[in-house]
Amino acid sequence: MTRLLIVLVAVGAACQPPPPAAECDVSADCAGGALCVAGACVAGEGEGEGEGEGEGEGEGEGEGEGEGEGEGEGEGEGEGEGEGEGEGEGEPAPVVTFSADASELRQGLSTILRVSAQNATGCTIDNGVGAVAVTAAVVVRPLVTTTFRVQCTGPGGNANASATITIPACANTCDLDVAAGTFDCTTEGTGALAEVANLTILPSMRGAHFEVEVCDPTGFSFHLADSTSSDGFGGDGANPSCYDAEVQLNGTTLQAFANDLGAAASQFSVAIPAAGCTVFSMVVEDQLFEVFGPVTASVVGAASFRLDPPACGDASQPQQLDRLWTLGMNRVADLTFNAGRRGTGLRRVEICFR
């Protein structure tokens, strides 16, 4: 009985007709993972999985490529901006070298300030010098101890340096007030001022710095000579000498002469203003005479003033006293032969002996 029942069940199942195919519009209308084909759901699990995986891989690759390109562009822009900012901040700072040819000077003498700057576009020196090039040599003539400062500028900032020039104190000073007729000297004291002053240059002195003020000058207003008998134009009326160097202001012409031997050639001739007051300065040392201020000229060598002259070399020419200068104020030093060589306008003479 049992075996028969089993047979009957198997035969009955095999003879069942297939269920009708479900109708569909899209695969989502089908159950069990079937696909919608020609409006009917059909079994196709293998094909469905394959197509699904293919579509998924394709979408993944596309998204990956897009993200990669975006990141590349962002990194490129960032690097460019960073490099530009770095170059602007990295400009080198200026470097400057600054010095004076002489760190110590006697009053009235000049020296040269030298500037050399790198990474700079321009420089400026104080104490009245002003703007200079990044490589420059400037002549200065400080009358007192002075510290010069330079500032150089460039794209990378500023650089500063300084140089000090020391002016030693005067060994003796004299202030000659010609208008008041008085003098005031540190060694001789104060007294009445004559028309002629003999200036003794001590062995320890190198020379002197003169500051001269004249106003509306006429005739012979100023005369400095290395002989007591000098009478202007390099002449010496009483005792001709090869040492008669002299400087004179005749009207508005300032001249220097060597001596009275042969042609008394002017060593230089410069003009000063005819009206108003003018201050000019001079440095007088052994074999050195220099005038500066509104006018500049110089005589250097044996033809200029001597403090310790050697033998003249001519027995007929008596040697004058050395280390003695004669100053004529509104006249020449000696009027013995030329009494008319006078003038007006000298106001003041200040002397610093070194």
Buried (B, 14 or more C-beta within 10 A) or exposed (E): EEEEEEEEEEEEEEEEEEEEBBEBEEBEEBEEEBBBEEEBBBEBEEEBEEEEEEEEEEEEEEEEEEEEEEEEEEEEEEEEEEEEEEEEEEEEEBBBBBEBBEEEBBBBBBBEBBBBBBBBEBBBBEEEBEEBEBEBEBEBBBEEEBEBBBBBBBEBEEBEBEBEBBBEEBBBBBBBBBEEEEBBBEEEEEEEBEBBBEBEBEEEBBBBBBBBBBBBBBBBBBBBBBBBBBBBBBBBBBBBBBBBBBBBBBBBEBBBBBBBBEEBEBBBEBEBBEEEEBBBBBBBBBBBBBBBBEBBBBBEEBBBBBBEBEEBEEEEBBBBBBBBBBBBBBBBBBBEBBEEBBBBBBBBBBBBBB
